[in-house]
Amino acid sequence: LRASLASEISSVREQLQDDWGRTSRRSLAESETLQGQVERYRKDLARVEEQLQDVERVASRSTTAAEDLKAALGSCAKQAELEDLRDQLLRETRSLQVQEVEKTQ
């Protein structure tokens, strides 16, 4: 009976050791796979961050250009307004000159 139990214990021990070895190897392989995935994700993240920085630079330049354009348009509008005022002043001046000439005649 003792020999049979010892044999059974030995067999179970070997089976457990084999199972542990397979589990350890599988865990190691899964760990290496996960490490590879993590590394790929890090590279992808770095690439996306670079693209984001590019987009931010373009957006900044576009914003600056839009502000410059807005200022230029504002300047053009002021210039047009000044020209309108000048034309109005010239018309009024001519009208006054005509009235003065008419008064003197």
C-alpha positions in Angstrom: 0.0 0.0 0.0 2.8 2.4 0.9 4.6 1.7 -2.4 1.3 2.3 -4.3 0.7 5.6 -2.4 4.4 6.7 -3.0 4.0 5.9 -6.6 0.8 7.8 -6.8 2.3 10.8 -5.0 5.3 10.7 -7.3 3.1 10.5 -10.4 1.0 13.4 -9.1 4.1 15.4 -8.3 5.5 14.8 -11.8 2.2 15.8 -13.4 2.1 19.0 -11.3 5.7 19.8 -12.2 4.8 19.3 -15.9 1.7 21.4 -15.6 3.7 24.1 -13.8 6.3 24.1 -16.5 3.8 24.4 -19.3 1.9 27.1 -17.5 5.2 29.0 -16.8 6.2 28.7 -20.5 2.8 29.8 -21.6 2.8 32.8 -19.2 6.3 33.7 -20.4 5.2 33.6 -24.0 2.0 35.6 -23.2 4.2 38.1 -21.3 6.5 38.5 -24.3 3.5 38.9 -26.6 2.1 41.6 -24.3 5.5 43.4 -24.1 5.6 43.4 -27.9 2.1 44.9 -28.1 3.0 47.5 -25.5 6.0 48.5 -27.5 3.9 48.7 -30.7 1.4 50.9 -28.9 4.2 53.1 -27.6 5.5 53.6 -31.1 2.0 54.3 -32.4 1.4 56.8 -29.6 4.7 58.5 -30.4 3.7 58.7 -34.1 0.2 60.1 -33.1 1.8 62.7 -30.8 4.1 63.9 -33.6 1.1 64.2 -35.9 -0.8 66.1 -33.2 2.1 68.5 -32.9 2.1 69.0 -36.7 -1.6 69.7 -36.6 -1.1 72.1 -33.7 1.6 74.0 -35.6 -0.6 74.2 -38.7 -3.5 75.4 -36.6 -1.3 78.0 -35.0 -0.1 79.3 -38.4 -3.7 79.2 -39.7 -4.9 81.2 -36.7 -2.1 83.8 -37.1 -2.9 84.1 -40.9 -6.6 84.5 -40.1 -5.8 87.2 -37.5 -3.6 89.0 -40.0 -6.3 88.8 -42.7 -8.9 90.1 -40.2 -6.6 93.0 -39.4 -6.0 93.7 -43.1 -9.7 93.6 -43.8 -10.3 95.9 -40.9 -7.7 98.2 -42.3 -9.3 98.1 -45.8 -12.7 98.9 -44.2 -11.2 101.8 -42.4 -9.5 103.0 -45.6 -12.8 102.7 -47.5 -14.6 104.6 -44.7 -11.9 107.4 -44.8 -12.2 107.6 -48.6 -16.0 107.9 -48.3 -15.6 110.7 -45.7 -13.0 112.4 -47.9 -15.4 112.2 -50.9 -18.3 113.6 -48.7 -16.1 116.4 -47.5 -15.0 117.2 -51.1 -18.7 117.3 -52.2 -19.6 119.5 -49.3 -16.7 121.8 -50.0 -17.6 122.1 -53.7 -21.2 122.8 -52.7 -20.1 125.6 -50.4 -17.8 127.0 -53.1 -20.7 126.9 -55.6 -22.9 128.7 -53.0 -20.2 131.4 -52.4 -19.9 131.9 -56.1 -23.6 132.2 -56.5 -23.8 134.7 -53.6 -21.1 136.9 -55.2 -22.9 137.0 -58.6 
